[in-house]
Amino acid sequence: MILAGDIGGTKTNIGLYTWKEHALELHRKEQFSSRDYNSLEEILTAFNQKVTLSHIDAACFGIAGPVIEESCTTTNLPWRVSTLDLQAYLGLQNVRLLNDLEATAYGMLYLHDNAFIHLNPTAKKTKGNHAVIAAGTGLGEAMLYFNGHTYQPIGTEGGHSDFAPLSPQQDALLQWLRHRYPEHVSYERVLSGSGIYTIYQFLAQSGYAPEPASMLHITDDKDPNAMVSECALKEQDPLCIETLRLFCQIYGAEAGNLALKTMSLGGVYIGGGIAPKILSVLADGHFMKGFLSKGRFNKMLSQMEVKLSLNPETALLGAANYARDKF
């Protein structure tokens, strides 16, 4: 049996898989609120109360943060996770930690084509490296390196690279963000769950349009980021629609940056929890406009496949298959 995990700043998914007929089959999956626990081991203890963790052959966990020398201090959680501690906890040597986007990237290889939405109508299918980008609680980036035969996932912390504006409006956004984050403005500050509300605040304060009544009286039990999306998609509020449009254009621009840096002729995968929720805006040309805004390299990017994953458990699937393939 294989134990797999996808550890994010908001939620953690744990799955137990069995090997049947040349494929992994999910035996049991549970989701936990990450911030309700002090460590991954606490979550595994809770999972063990639902299904006994015995007869495990290998384990792999994708975790939101840099994995350095087999340990990770998580970016959006006060946790430190190490392979040695997990080996001791599980009584198992075959344990691997991956960056969460490494796991997501690997999982993309095991999805059927009907699990994707294709965003680039001019794409040409070819083999080569893949770029993987995913906005959720934070912004994750990775690549799948193609050696001519197989793919190797490579994690990065590219989501924390410098935000580069594309237009006068985005120039103004950067200037506004510098007052809030004087030391460094990264892409994650805008391309994340909290980034949606940040863009909304910038547009509201710049006088783009009046704020809708539902945004003026947000109660503590409401997520303001989700409220912006709801006001845009359900109420067609101009300020909230512009927020999502700007978010999608910046998202596309950074996906294009990643594609150039990794020479991802094989295409770009979009993961994370945000994109499927705002699909109607993202697929309406705003993402691709930012993606293709690369001057002399517009033609090269116009031929790349750009595919959005609709499977919310891609990282978990990737971690499970990585454990199967590598041990």
C-alpha positions as a Python dict, from the first residue, in 0.01 Angstrom:
ca = {
    (1, 'M'): (0, 0, 0),
    (2, 'I'): (106, 358, -62),
    (3, 'L'): (45, 653, 169),
    (4, 'A'): (32, 992, -1),
    (5, 'G'): (-25, 1347, 115),
    (6, 'D'): (-83, 1694, -26),
    (7, 'I'): (2, 1948, 245),
    (8, 'G'): (-113, 2303, 175),
    (9, 'G'): (-144, 2618, 378),
    (10, 'T'): (-523, 2581, 400),
    (11, 'K'): (-599, 2210, 375),
    (12, 'T'): (-417, 1879, 382),
    (13, 'N'): (-534, 1571, 189),
    (14, 'I'): (-414, 1228, 296),
    (15, 'G'): (-478, 923, 79),
    (16, 'L'): (-411, 551, 105),
    (17, 'Y'): (-372, 366, -224),
    (18, 'T'): (-358, 4, -329),
    (19, 'W'): (-202, -143, -643),
    (20, 'K'): (-461, -310, -866),
    (21, 'E'): (-442, -414, -1230),
    (22, 'H'): (-135, -205, -1313),
    (23, 'A'): (-276, 113, -1160),
    (24, 'L'): (-321, 278, -822),
    (25, 'E'): (-666, 264, -668),
    (26, 'L'): (-769, 500, -390),
    (27, 'H'): (-858, 304, -77),
    (28, 'R'): (-934, 593, 160),
    (29, 'K'): (-896, 972, 152),
    (30, 'E'): (-950, 1231, 423),
    (31, 'Q'): (-917, 1609, 423),
    (32, 'F'): (-798, 1811, 720),
    (33, 'S'): (-782, 2184, 796),
    (34, 'S'): (-406, 2239, 812),
    (35, 'R'): (-417, 2520, 1067),
    (36, 'D'): (-607, 2304, 1316),
    (37, 'Y'): (-295, 2091, 1367),
    (38, 'N'): (58, 2158, 1489),
    (39, 'S'): (235, 1911, 1264),
    (40, 'L'): (193, 1661, 983),
    (41, 'E'): (237, 1381, 1235),
    (42, 'E'): (-73, 1506, 1422),
    (43, 'I'): (-272, 1484, 1101),
    (44, 'L'): (-140, 1134, 1029),
    (45, 'T'): (-244, 1032, 1381),
    (46, 'A'): (-596, 1160, 1310),
    (47, 'F'): (-597, 975, 978),
    (48, 'N'): (-478, 658, 1153),
    (49, 'Q'): (-787, 672, 1373),
    (50, 'K'): (-1000, 636, 1061),
    (51, 'V'): (-792, 376, 878),
    (52, 'T'): (-503, 174, 1021),
    (53, 'L'): (-166, 270, 875),
    (54, 'S'): (-24, -80, 847),
    (55, 'H'): (139, -273, 565),
    (56, 'I'): (253, 47, 394),
    (57, 'D'): (521, -9, 131),
    (58, 'A'): (605, 355, 56),
    (59, 'A'): (495, 709, 139),
    (60, 'C'): (531, 1041, -39),
    (61, 'F'): (414, 1387, 63),
    (62, 'G'): (389, 1702, -145),
    (63, 'I'): (435, 2004, 80),
    (64, 'A'): (394, 2376, 19),
    (65, 'G'): (746, 2502, 74),
    (66, 'P'): (1108, 2446, -28),
    (67, 'V'): (1237, 2096, 41),
    (68, 'I'): (1605, 2130, 132),
    (69, 'E'): (1814, 1833, 249),
    (70, 'E'): (1498, 1627, 300),
    (71, 'S'): (1322, 1876, 525),
    (72, 'C'): (1085, 2167, 478),
    (73, 'T'): (982, 2468, 681),
    (74, 'T'): (643, 2542, 533),
    (75, 'T'): (581, 2883, 378),
    (76, 'N'): (225, 2942, 499),
    (77, 'L'): (221, 2719, 809),
    (78, 'P'): (438, 2719, 1125),
    (79, 'W'): (554, 2362, 1060),
    (80, 'R'): (885, 2189, 1002),
    (81, 'V'): (854, 1853, 825),
    (82, 'S'): (1144, 1616, 771),
    (83, 'T'): (1189, 1281, 600),
    (84, 'L'): (1376, 1142, 904),
    (85, 'D'): (1091, 1231, 1141),
    (86, 'L'): (833, 1076, 907),
    (87, 'Q'): (1044, 761, 867),
    (88, 'A'): (1057, 727, 1245),
    (89, 'Y'): (685, 799, 1285),
    (90, 'L'): (579, 552, 1015),
    (91, 'G'): (849, 292, 1087),
    (92, 'L'): (927, 298, 716),
    (93, 'Q'): (1238, 380, 515),
    (94, 'N'): (1063, 440, 180),
    (95, 'V'): (950, 796, 252),
    (96, 'R'): (996, 1097, 24),
    (97, 'L'): (917, 1468, 59),
    (98, 'L'): (843, 1673, -252),
    (99, 'N'): (762, 2036, -304),
    (100, 'D'): (384, 2047, -357),
    (101, 'L'): (427, 2170, -714),
    (102, 'E'): (665, 1883, -789),
    (103, 'A'): (384, 1652, -681),
    (104, 'T'): (130, 1849, -884),
    (105, 'A'): (356, 1836, -1190),
    (106, 'Y'): (400, 1461, -1159),
    (107, 'G'): (26, 1415, -1114),
    (108, 'M'): (-44, 1597, -1441),
    (109, 'L'): (121, 1306, -1624),
    (110, 'Y'): (-147, 1068, -1493),
    (111, 'L'): (-456, 1268, -1586),
    (112, 'H'): (-666, 1185, -1890),
    (113, 'D'): (-721, 1459, -2147),
    (114, 'N'): (-1084, 1502, -2041),
    (115, 'A'): (-954, 1629, -1705),
    (116, 'F'): (-823, 1944, -1876),
    (117, 'I'): (-962, 2261, -2029),
    (118, 'H'): (-753, 2372, -2328),
    (119, 'L'): (-699, 2749, -2333),
    (120, 'N'): (-481, 2797, -2642),
    (121, 'P'): (-667, 2728, -2969),
    (122, 'T'): (-351, 2775, -3180),
    (123, 'A'): (-140, 2520, -2990),
    (124, 'K'): (56, 2243, -3155),
    (125, 'K'): (104, 1922, -2959),
    (126, 'T'): (471, 1831, -2920),
    (127, 'K'): (705, 1664, -2672),
    (128, 'G'): (927, 1870, -2449),
    (129, 'N'): (949, 2027, -2107),
    (130, 'H'): (629, 2131, -1931),
    (131, 'A'): (581, 2431, -1706),
    (132, 'V'): (340, 2396, -1413),
    (133, 'I'): (188, 2692, -1230),
    (134, 'A'): (-77, 2688, -958),
    (135, 'A'): (-237, 2972, -764),
    (136, 'G'): (-408, 2877, -440),
    (137, 'T'): (-323, 2977, -85),
    (138, 'G'): (12, 3076, -238),
    (139, 'L'): (164, 3062, -586),
    (140, 'G'): (349, 2746, -682),
    (141, 'E'): (568, 2688, -984),
    (142, 'A'): (751, 2383, -1116),
    (143, 'M'): (862, 2216, -1435),
    (144, 'L'): (863, 1869, -1584),
    (145, 'Y'): (1202, 1817, -1747),
    (146, 'F'): (1184, 1588, -2051),
    (147, 'N'): (1503, 1390, -2120),
    (148, 'G'): (1375, 1241, -2443),
    (149, 'H'): (1215, 941, -2274),
    (150, 'T'): (1071, 1031, -1934),
    (151, 'Y'): (972, 1334, -1729),
    (152, 'Q'): (1140, 1448, -1407),
    (153, 'P'): (955, 1698, -1183),
    (154, 'I'): (1164, 1991, -1061),
    (155, 'G'): (1030, 2221, -793),
    (156, 'T'): (1099, 2593, -774),
    (157, 'E'): (1013, 2889, -554),
    (158, 'G'): (944, 3104, -859),
    (159, 'G'): (618, 3230, -710),
    (160, 'H'): (830, 3453, -488),
    (161, 'S'): (1010, 3620, -779),
    (162, 'D'): (959, 3992, -846),
    (163, 'F'): (623, 4106, -978),
    (164, 'A'): (674, 4273, -1319),
    (165, 'P'): (389, 4494, -1445),
    (166, 'L'): (277, 4486, -1810),
    (167, 'S'): (65, 4801, -1836),
    (168, 'P'): (18, 5147, -1681),
    (169, 'Q'): (-258, 5000, -1463),
    (170, 'Q'): (-21, 4730, -1338),
    (171, 'D'): (253, 4994, -1289),
    (172, 'A'): (15, 5172, -1052),
    (173, 'L'): (-65, 4842, -878),
    (174, 'L'): (306, 4780, -817),
    (175, 'Q'): (354, 5128, -674),
    (176, 'W'): (55, 5072, -444),
    (177, 'L'): (189, 4732, -335),
    (178, 'R'): (530, 4880, -251),
    (179, 'H'): (369, 5080, 29),
    (180, 'R'): (224, 4759, 171),
    (181, 'Y'): (533, 4541, 111),
    (182, 'P'): (827, 4783, 104),
    (183, 'E'): (1097, 4515, 107),
    (184, 'H'): (975, 4300, -179),
    (185, 'V'): (667, 4259, -399),
    (186, 'S'): (640, 3905, -534),
    (187, 'Y'): (396, 3749, -777),
    (188, 'E'): (247, 3555, -486),
    (189, 'R'): (124, 3884, -336),
    (190, 'V'): (-125, 3913, -623),
    (191, 'L'): (-152, 3558, -762),
    (192, 'S'): (-301, 3383, -459),
    (193, 'G'): (-626, 3367, -267),
    (194, 'S'): (-538, 3675, -62),
    (195, 'G'): (-405, 3839, -379),
    (196, 'I'): (-754, 3858, -527),
    (197, 'Y'): (-873, 4076, -240),
    (198, 'T'): (-550, 4277, -257),
    (199, 'I'): (-617, 4362, -623),
    (200, 'Y'): (-977, 4448, -531),
    (201, 'Q'): (-857, 4689, -260),
    (202, 'F'): (-618, 4856, -504),
    (203, 'L'): (-891, 4909, -763),
    (204, 'A'): (-1139, 5033, -504),
    (205, 'Q'): (-892, 5281, -356),
    (206, 'S'): (-791, 5402, -702),
    (207, 'G'): (-1154, 5485, -775),
    (208, 'Y'): (-1209, 5235, -1056),
    (209, 'A'): (-1574, 5182, -955),
    (210, 'P'): (-1790, 5198, -641),
    (211, 'E'): (-1775, 4902, -407),
    (212, 'P'): (-2083, 4676, -407),
    (213, 'A'): (-2291, 4670, -92),
    (214, 'S'): (-2209, 4305, -25),
    (215, 'M'): (-1838, 4392, -4),
    (216, 'L'): (-1888, 4686, 230),
    (217, 'H'): (-2032, 4475, 509),
    (218, 'I'): (-1830, 4153, 511),
    (219, 'T'): (-1877, 3955, 831),
    (220, 'D'): (-1594, 3766, 999),
    (221, 'D'): (-1728, 3432, 880),
    (222, 'K'): (-1694, 3535, 513),
    (223, 'D'): (-1381, 3498, 301),
    (224, 'P'): (-1331, 3834, 124),
    (225, 'N'): (-1139, 3669, -160),
    (226, 'A'): (-1426, 3431, -233),
    (227, 'M'): (-1671, 3720, -197),
    (228, 'V'): (-1496, 3913, -474),
    (229, 'S'): (-1530, 3617, -709),
    (230, 'E'): (-1894, 3567, -611),
    (231, 'C'): (-1977, 3933, -671),
    (232, 'A'): (-1808, 3917, -1009),
    (233, 'L'): (-1962, 3593, -1132),
    (234, 'K'): (-2310, 3617, -979),
    (235, 'E'): (-2374, 3990, -943),
    (236, 'Q'): (-2167, 4102, -1243),
    (237, 'D'): (-2029, 4384, -1031),
    (238, 'P'): (-1790, 4602, -1242),
    (239, 'L'): (-1527, 4643, -970),
    (240, 'C'): (-1515, 4270, -895),
    (241, 'I'): (-1515, 4176, -1264),
    (242, 'E'): (-1218, 4405, -1323),
    (243, 'T'): (-1043, 4244, -1024),
    (244, 'L'): (-1071, 3899, -1179),
    (245, 'R'): (-978, 4025, -1525),
    (246, 'L'): (-660, 4186, -1392),
    (247, 'F'): (-582, 3877, -1182),
    (248, 'C'): (-616, 3651, -1488),
    (249, 'Q'): (-400, 3874, -1707),
    (250, 'I'): (-120, 3882, -1449),
    (251, 'Y'): (-160, 3506, -1399),
    (252, 'G'): (-118, 3449, -1773),
    (253, 'A'): (185, 3680, -1787),
    (254, 'E'): (367, 3489, -1514),
    (255, 'A'): (275, 3156, -1676),
    (256, 'G'): (435, 3289, -1992),
    (257, 'N'): (745, 3394, -1798),
    (258, 'L'): (774, 3043, -1656),
    (259, 'A'): (727, 2888, -1999),
    (260, 'L'): (1013, 3098, -2138),
    (261, 'K'): (1247, 3022, -1848),
    (262, 'T'): (1188, 2648, -1874),
    (263, 'M'): (1158, 2630, -2255),
    (264, 'S'): (834, 2442, -2208),
    (265, 'L'): (766, 2348, -2569),
    (266, 'G'): (558, 2057, -2440),
    (267, 'G'): (313, 2302, -2291),
    (268, 'V'): (194, 2464, -1971),
    (269, 'Y'): (-22, 2307, -1703),
    (270, 'I'): (-235, 2522, -1473),
    (271, 'G'): (-322, 2373, -1135),
    (272, 'G'): (-437, 2508, -800),
    (273, 'G'): (-779, 2572, -657),
    (274, 'I'): (-848, 2920, -791),
    (275, 'A'): (-851, 2871, -1169),
    (276, 'P'): (-1147, 2628, -1189),
    (277, 'K'): (-1355, 2862, -972),
    (278, 'I'): (-1309, 3159, -1205),
    (279, 'L'): (-1297, 2958, -1527),
    (280, 'S'): (-1543, 3176, -1718),
    (281, 'V'): (-1318, 3481, -1674),
    (282, 'L'): (-989, 3298, -1711),
    (283, 'A'): (-1098, 3127, -2034),
    (284, 'D'): (-1237, 3447, -2185),
    (285, 'G'): (-902, 3548, -2333),
    (286, 'H'): (-765, 3744, -2037),
    (287, 'F'): (-519, 3475, -1929),
    (288, 'M'): (-395, 3413, -2283),
    (289, 'K'): (-353, 3786, -2346),
    (290, 'G'): (-105, 3804, -2061),
    (291, 'F'): (55, 3474, -2160),
    (292, 'L'): (126, 3587, -2516),
    (293, 'S'): (252, 3936, -2427),
    (294, 'K'): (615, 3843, -2481),
    (295, 'G'): (718, 4055, -2777),
    (296, 'R'): (949, 3868, -3012),
    (297, 'F'): (858, 3535, -2849),
    (298, 'N'): (484, 3571, -2900),
    (299, 'K'): (493, 3323, -3189),
    (300, 'M'): (674, 3054, -2987),
    (301, 'L'): (428, 3083, -2699),
    (302, 'S'): (130, 3086, -2935),
    (303, 'Q'): (217, 2728, -3030),
    (304, 'M'): (237, 2595, -2673),
    (305, 'E'): (-47, 2393, -2523),
    (306, 'V'): (-199, 2563, -2220),
    (307, 'K'): (-413, 2323, -2017),
    (308, 'L'): (-605, 2383, -1697),
    (309, 'S'): (-650, 2084, -1468),
    (310, 'L'): (-1001, 2033, -1331),
    (311, 'N'): (-886, 1759, -1093),
    (312, 'P'): (-851, 1905, -740),
    (313, 'E'): (-642, 1609, -627),
    (314, 'T'): (-365, 1627, -886),
    (315, 'A'): (-93, 1677, -622),
    (316, 'L'): (-215, 1381, -418),
    (317, 'L'): (-223, 1164, -729),
    (318, 'G'): (128, 1282, -816),
    (319, 'A'): (266, 1201, -472),
    (320, 'A'): (114, 852, -480),
    (321, 'N'): (248, 775, -826),
    (322, 'Y'): (590, 915, -741),
    (323, 'A'): (611, 676, -446),
    (324, 'R'): (503, 389, -669),
    (325, 'D'): (753, 473, -944),
    (326, 'K'): (1056, 559, -732),
    (327, 'F'): (1048, 288, -464),
}
